[in-house]
Amino acid sequence: MTDSMIKIFNKYCVYAYSELGVILAIVSLLLGMYCILFLADKSYRYYRHILFTILLILAFTITLFLTSNLIIFYICFEAALIPLTFIVLIWSKTPERVEAALRLLFYTFLLALPTLFYLGIVIARFGSLNITIDDAIEMGSPVELLAWVAMFLAFLVKTAIPPFHLWLVEAHVEAPTLGSILLSGLALKLGLYGVLCMLPTIFYVGGHRGSQYLHLLSLLALTYAVMEILAQVDWKKIVAYFSVVHMGLIFIGLFSNSLSGFQGAVVIAIIHSFVSPALFTCVGYLYERHETKDITVYGRLAEVMPVFSFIAFFLFLIEMAFPGTPSFIGELFLFNSTAATSFVAFFSLFYYYMFFAVFIFKVYATIFFDTPSISIQDFDDLTLLEVSQLLYMVVILCIPTLYPQVIIDSAARAFWDSTT
């Protein structure tokens, strides 16, 4: 690895740490405020304990996004999921919650243990635990490369890329609405930020040696997640697979080795932090009213819940990246990057976009306009507080649509600092 390449990777990590980490920390704070607003009308017996758990998760995630020390990074990387496990285990009411909580904890924790082995190699090789290592060199030996692969797999588990996504779907299904909000909005970003900023060597090995293979893996993961959605009738499980689809799109952008791909990945990651929790909130509202998440049971909800159907329609448009929504900006950058780098990926994304849009409209039509199998006359529309909760997310999602340049420019500066 040449001295110029060392400077490139060091510049990238310094900048990613200083700006992208700050943006993700702000995203975490906004999502934490939403969680507190969501609890405003809930009569939990252990309200203070839940509030403390939320603040603890925020403390771990924000520290992870702002630290440059690898040991602190690893501690926060692992510890952030422990409070979330307690939310699933204690405040969920389903009998399967124990299995889902243990799978959430041990599946992600055990597969992240090789990261310690990797940190040991970093200490022995570089003599530093700072993310912005000054004397970084290429990891060339088989043992070092194997250590990198093991650590990278830990990040793939945290981001729930297929086939490492089963823990995420089960955790979402069994978790209370608050747990799903935190899991989709914050937990998935931990592994994503690890891929972005853990070490300069990550971008050397992943971005230059194996980018084509990783790009293909992301494309296969995206295809698998979309096909898996077709077999689901549980609305919460469908939204969980939406998260898996988003992670596949993000990785396609990250490993496209292009500016537009990187920008699209960052935009989609930030939008996902808000639209997915908002959709889980919608699922929670219906579940509280009739205690079922089967989309084939509902129907004609637009007649009795017009406000809810309108807000949900807006969120579904963002989910399918409809033109004029913030997610469309991210996917437009992805299309641009794949058109220049991979002919097969471009047409695969094109058919994904068409197919996914049709399916999302089918789900929406089933819930709000199909013939119901239960009585919906006792369904009340959203309360004023529930409307304010969803409008909070809608307003935040409108900001990147009106002012996308802040995110795009930040991603561009980070990318160019890594290549010039």
PyMOL commands that set and color helices and strands:
alter all, ss='L'
color gray80, all
select helices_A, chain A and resi 3-41+47-66+70-79+81-91+97-112+114-126+142-158+166-174+177-197+200-209+211-229+235-254+259-290+301-304+306-319+326-341+343-368+384-402+405-417
alter helices_A, ss='H'
color red, helices_A
deselect
rebuild
show_as cartoon
